Amino acid sequence: MTTRAWFGGLFRPARSLCTRLLTGPPALAFLPALTLAGYWVGGEQALMVLALGLPLTVALVHVLAAPGPGPVTTTARDQITGLMLRDDFEQAVSRIWAETDGTGLNSACFLLDLDDLQTLADRHGQSAADTMAERTADRLISALRDGDVIARLGDHRFAICLKPVQQLDLETCIQLAGRVQAAVEDPVSVGGLGLYLSCTIGFCARARVDGSAEDWLAAAGSALSEATGHGPSTIRAYSEELRKRRRTRSDLRADAAKAIADGQIQPWFQPQISTDTGRVTGFEALARWMHPVHGLIPPNVFLPLMDEAGLSEQLCETILFQSLMALQNWDAQGIDVPTVGVNFSDDELRNPQLVDKIAWQLDRFGISPDRLSVEILETVVSAGPDDMATRNIRALAKLGCRIDLDDFGTGNASIAAIKRFQIHRIKIDRSFVTHADRDPEQQKLVTAVLTMSEQLGLDTLAEGVETAGEHTLLSQLGCGHVQGFGIARPMPFDETLDWMHGHNRKLPDPQSIERRIG
């Protein structure tokens, strides 16, 4: 110990004692005596000295006794929204976890993802995306109470932790999530355009989790992942069942190869219909895994597992085989399905043997190439013109296969690239279609795509059609085909037979259509 530290150790107790005597209640007891003594010894002059000196002495002791300045702590804030960031939010969650531990109080953590925010940034610029994030923060603040904690955890992710309350059940949490979702999904005016973003929410009540604050926040993340797997604008709560499903992920990875071999993974088919006649013009084949133990596994869960296991190409081959078999079966039962669309992974598109394999399968089933629609993403089209994927797509077009440009509007495909790839049809992304019947700006975007397609001689199909209003508008604007939950959800092959019979019975007689047109 240094000499300075030793003297400091002696001085601190004495300074503390003086402070208590001169600034605390004991000083008041001695004040009359001090005043009388001063006047008796020095008269009025001494009384004046006491009147001025005593306050100065007390103030000086306060200054000496005050602790030194501690470290200055400030909460880091997101520059766009002004909300706190992850580290401070995790500290707030830990605090609320402790406040609700054994006290009878409850709380809930909510995680929100803004769907397609990156797509909006690519289309309208980063400034528009920042404005959407800023408006989202404002709406969250307006929809919640003072004391609720709100943070921005990433570009498209926000978080909420409710202040502790006595009563908080599942129904209340769902109602709150719905109110927040409705507020976030209202259109935002940016540069004269009304822009939309859907919002996916996962949440977990404090009472549902044992362990720690970290487990609580992780549980909300699991609920959000589950919601994302069921599509945009979904709300999911954490539950014991969900916890069990999350634990099966490693088991599913081990089961992936066996699932393909045993036929557990099958294409489900979503119909595409003509806006002119209402007749089915094709089905899109979408991979679905029906696990014997865990039930239906959503694509967003098992497709990454297939990539991790190196099984993407094998999966593509299986879906192609079963889709062509479905065409053959529809034909055998007299059901008119002109085309089937199959999605190909990037790995499969880069396979030098792809064209030969597809040609062999078409010949094997006796299917003409023009009945197979090869669905590719804009990211593939916008890649370099000499890579293997590009050569394969052009060779498939030359073979006679139809080439569909999927999710158009979400990438950077140029008109020159569209012509170079011999694209047959553009599939308009659902982000253009949503609310198009109610939003004039959405209508302008759809009209622009349709006009461009007409000038290029391309067919069009709108994805994500969910309402009769959207369907009607797209028909009026001249979109050739529509697809979405408003028409039908994806279904196993066996269900397509009854669905087709029921759909065809509802169609008007072709002759009556001609009379109305005439």
N, C-alpha and C positions, 0 to 999 in steps of 0.2 A: 504494500500500500504506500502511495506517495505521501509526502508531508502535506501537500495541499489537500489531498483527499482526507487525511487524518483530521486536520483542522476543520474541514468542511463537515465531517461527521460529528464533531463536537458542537459546531455552531448551529446546525440544523435544529436540534432539540430546543436550544435556547431561543432561537428565532421563532420557533413555533409557539413556545410558552409566552413570549412577549406579544406575539400577535393575538393570542387568545385573551390576554389581559387587557391590551389596549384597544381592541376592536370588538370584543365580545361583550356580553352583559356585565361582567365584573367592572369594566371601566365606568359604567353608569353609576355604580354604587359609590365610587370614589369621587365623582365629579363635584358634588356640593362641598366636600371636605377640601378638595384642591382649590376651589374658588375662594372659600373662606380663608384658607391659609395664605393664599396669594395676596388677598386684600390686607390681611393682618400684618404680613411681612413687608410688602412693598407698596401698599396703597393702590391708588387707581392705576398707576403705571404697571404694576405687576398684574393687576386684573386684566388690563389690555393685552399684555403679553400672553397670558393664558388663553384669552378669547381667540387670538390669532394663531398661537403656536400649537394648541392642542389639535385642531382639525388637520393642520399640516403634518403633524406627527402621525396621526392615524392614517392619512393618505399614503405617507411614505412607507409605513409598515405594511400596508396592503400591497404596495408595489413590490416591496422586497419579498413578501410572502407568496406572491402569485407564482404559480408554476411557469416554467419557461414554455415558449411556443412549441407545440408538438408538430408532427408532420401534417402538412396540408393534404387533405384527401378530397378529390373531386370525382364525381361519377362520369365515366366516359359516355358520350352520347353519339348516336348515329348522326352523321352530318346531313342526311337527307330528311329524316323524319323527326329528329330530336329525341328519339326514344333511347332508353338504356340498351346496352349491348349484352352479350352472352355472360361475361364474368359477373357483372352486377346482378343480372337476372338470376343466375345460379345462387348467388349469395342471398337474394330475396327469397328464393324458393326454400333454401335452408332455414332461413329465419321463420318463415310461415310454417314449415314442417315442425320446427321446435314449438311454436306457439300452439299448434293443434295436437301436440303429443300428449294424450291422456287428459285433455282439458274438456272434452265434449264438443269442441269446435270442429268445423270441417272446412275444406277448401277444395279447389280443383285447378289443375294445370291444363291449359289449352294450347295446342300448336296449330298454326294456320299456314297453309301453303297457297300462294297465289299461282294458280295454274297458268301455264303458257306466258309467264312474264317475260322470259327470254325471247320467246317468239315475238311478243309485242315490241320488245327492244329492237330486234332485228328488222322488224317491219317499219316501225315509226321512229326509231332512234332512241338512244339511251335517255335523253331528256324526257321523253314521254313516259318511259318506264319509271324514271325517278318521280315524276309527277304522280303516277299511279300509286307508288309506294307511299308518297307523302299524304295523299288523300286517304289511303288505307289507314295510316296511323291516326289521322284526324277522326275518322269514323269510328275506329276502335275506342278512342278516348271518349267520344260522345256516347257510345253505346254502353260503356261500363261505368262503375261507380268510383268515387274518390276512394283511394286506398287500394284499388286493384292495381296490380303491377303489370305493365305492358312493356315489351321489349322487341327489338328486331334482331333476330339471330342470324340472318343471312339475306341475300338479295331478295329472295322470294318467301322467306319464312319469318313469321311473327309468333310471339308467345305471350300468354296471359297467365297470371296466377292470381286467383281471387283472394281478397282479404278474408280472414277467418270469420265464419258466421255460425250461428247455432243450427240452422236448418238449411240443408243443401242435399237434395236427393237427385236421382238420375234424371227424372223428368225435368227438374229445374235446369240442370246442366244442358240437356238437349234443347230446351226452349231458348236458353241463353246462346248456345251455339247457332241455332237457327236465326236468332235476331242479329247476331254478329255477321253471319253469312249474308243475310239479306242486305245489311248496310254496306258491306264490302262490295257486293256484286252489282250495286247500282251503277249506271254508266258514269264515266268521268269525262268531262269536256276537256279535250287537249287539242289546241290549235284548230278549233272549230269542229273537231270530230268527237263523237260520242264513243269512247272506248270501253270495252267490257273485259273483265277478268272474272273467271269463276274462282271459288275459294273452297278448298278442301280442309276439313277440320278433324283432328283427333284429340280426345281429352281423357283425363283420368282423375277421378275423385280421390282425395287424400285417404278416405276410409278404405279404398280398394287395395292399398299397397302396404305391405310390411317391409321393413328394411331401413331405407335411408332416403334422403331427399333426392339423391342421384337416381335411386330406383324409381322414385315417383316420376321424375322427368323422363326417364327412359321408357316408362310405361306409357306416357303420353305420346312419345315418339313411335312406339309400337302401334298405338291406335291410329296415328296419322298414316303410317305405312299401310295399314289395313285399309284405311279410307282411300288412299291413293290408288290402291289396287282395284277398287270398284268404280273408278272413273271420277271425272271432275264433279265438283259440288256435292261430294259425299261427306257425311258426318259419321264418325265411329267413336264409340266409347271403349275404354280398356276394360277387359273382363278376364276372368280366369280361363275361359275358353280361348281367348286371344293369346294369353300367355303360353298356353299349351301349344298353340299353332306355331308360335315363334320358336319354340324349342324343337319343333320338327324340321326346321330348315336344314340342319346338317343331315338328318335322316333322308330328306328328299334328294339332297345332292347325291347320296349314295344310291338312291333308288332310280336315278334318272335313266341310266342305260337300260335297266330292266323294264322301265315303263315303256320305252320305245319298242323294245323287243316283244313285250307282252300285249301291245296294242292298247295300253292305258291312255296314251295320248292320241287323240282323234281330232280331225277337223270338225268344227261346228260351222254351220253355214248361215250367213246373213244375206237376205235377199236384196237385190237391186232392181228397182222397177222403173219403167218408162213413164215420164210425165205426160206423154201424148196419149198412150193407150192404157196405162195402168198395168200392163203385163210385165211379168218377170223377165228381165233381160240378162240375168246372171245371179250368181251367188259368190260372195267372197268367203274363202276358206280361212278360218281362224283357229289356231291350235288351242285345244283344251285338254287338261290332264285330269282324268277321273281316277283318283288314287283309291285303292281298295280299303285303306284305313282312314285317311284324312279327308276323303271326299273330293269335291271339285277344287283344284288348285288354280288360282287365277294366273293369267299369263305373266303379269308383272313380277310374280314370285318365281315361276319355274323357268322362264326364258333366260334370265341372268344365270340361273344354275346350269342351264344347258351350255351357255358360253363358257362358264368356269370349268365345266367337265369336258369341253371340246366336242360337244355333241350337236352343235348347231347344224352342220351339214347333214348329218344323219337325220335330224328332225325335219329338215326341209325335204329330203328325199321321201320320208314317210308321209308327210302332208301332201306332196305332189302325187304320190302313188294312190292314196286314198281319195283324193279329189278327182282324179281321172276315173277311178272306179265308181265314184258317185255319179259322174256324168254318164258312164256306161249303164248304170242301174236306172237312172232317170229315163234314159232313152228306151231301155227295155220295158219300162212300165208306161210308156207313152206320155211322159211328162216333158213338156218343152222347156228346157233350160239351155239357152244358147251358149252361155260361157260360164266358166268358173275362174275366179281370181285367186292366185296364190302369191303370198309374200315370200321373198327370198332374202336371206340374211346377206350381210356384206361378205362374209366368208364364202358363202355359196356362189355369189356373183363373181368372186375372184377365182373360182375353180376353173382351170383350163379345160376340164372335161364336162363342164355344165351343159353346153349346147348338145353335145353328143348324147348325154344321159337323157335330156328332155326329149330329144328326137326319138330315141329308142323307146321311151315310155309311151309317147304318143302313138307310135307305130304298134306297140304291144297291145294297146287298148283299142286301136282302130279309131282314134280321135283325131280330127283334123286340127292343125296347129292354131287356126283362127278361133277355136273354142277355148283356148287357154290364154288368160290375161296374166301377164307377168307384172306384178306390182313392185315398183321401185320408188325410192325416196328421192326428194330433190337433192339431198346431199350427195347422192351417187351421180346425178346428172351434172351437178356443178363441179365435179372432180375433173382432173386432167383428162384430155381427150384420148390419151394413148394407153391408159392403164387397162388391166385385164377385164375389169368389170365393164368398162365402156365397150370393149370389143365384143364381150359376150352379149350385151344387151342389143347391140346392132346386129349381131349374128342371129339372135332370136327373132328380131323384127324381120330380118330377111327370110328366116324359116317360115314366117307367116303368123307367129304369135302376136297377140295384141300387147302393147306396152302401155300400162297405166302409170301415170305420174301421181304418186300418192301424196296426200297432205300438202297439196299445192298452196303456196303462200307462206309456208313456214321456213323455206330455204332461200337459196339465191340462184335458182336456175334461170339462165338467160333464154331469150327467145331463140337465139342461135343454137343453144344446146338442145332445146326442145325439138327443133327441126333436125338437128344432127342425129338425135337418138330415135328419130321416126316415132315419136310419141303418138299413140292413137287417141288416148283420152286423158283429160285432166280431172283429177279428183279434188274438188274444192274443199279445203280444210274446214272442220267444224267451227273454228273460231270466226270464220266469215259468215257462217250460216246462222249462228246463235242470235236470236232476236231480230233476224233480218226482216221479219214481217212487221216489226214495231219500231225499228230504228232506221230512219232515212239514210244515215251514213253507212250502215251495214249494207243497205240496198245498193248504194253507189259502188261499194267495193265489189259486191257480187256481180253487178252489171258490168263493171270494168273487166272482170275476169271472163265473163261470158262473151263480151264483145271481142276481146283479144282472141279467145278460142275460136270464135266464128271466123274471124279474119284469117286465122291460121289453118282453118279447116279441121279443127279438133272437136271430138265429142266431149261432153262434160258430165260429171256426176258430182252431186253435193253430198258430203258426208255429215253425219251427226244430225240429221233431220229428226226433230223430236216432237214437233207440233203440227197440227193441221194447217195453221197459218203459215208456217215456214214452207210446208209442202206446196200450198197453193201459190205462194209468191214465186217460188222457184219455177213452177210450171208456167206462170205468167211471164216471167223474165226470159224463158226459153232454155232453161237448164235441161239437158237431155234425160238425166236419170237421177234418182234420189236413193239414199240408203241411210238407215238410222233406226233408233229405238221407236220412233214414231211409225215406222213401217213394220218392223219386227226385230226382235232381239236374235242374236246368233242361236242356232238350235242344232241338235244332233241330226244326222242324216235321216233317221227314221221319222222324226217329227216333220221334216220338210215335206214328206209325202202328203200328210193330212193338211198341212198349212197350204200347200200349193192347190190342192183340191178346193179348200175353203176359199182361198183368194180368187181363184178363177171363177167360182160360182158367183162372186159378187161383182164381176166385171160386166159392164153393159154389152149388149149385142153389137158387134162391129158395124152392122148395117145402120143401127140407130145412131152410132157415132158419126157415120158419114152423112146422114140426113141433117144432124144438127150443124155439122160443119158447113154443109151446103146452104 
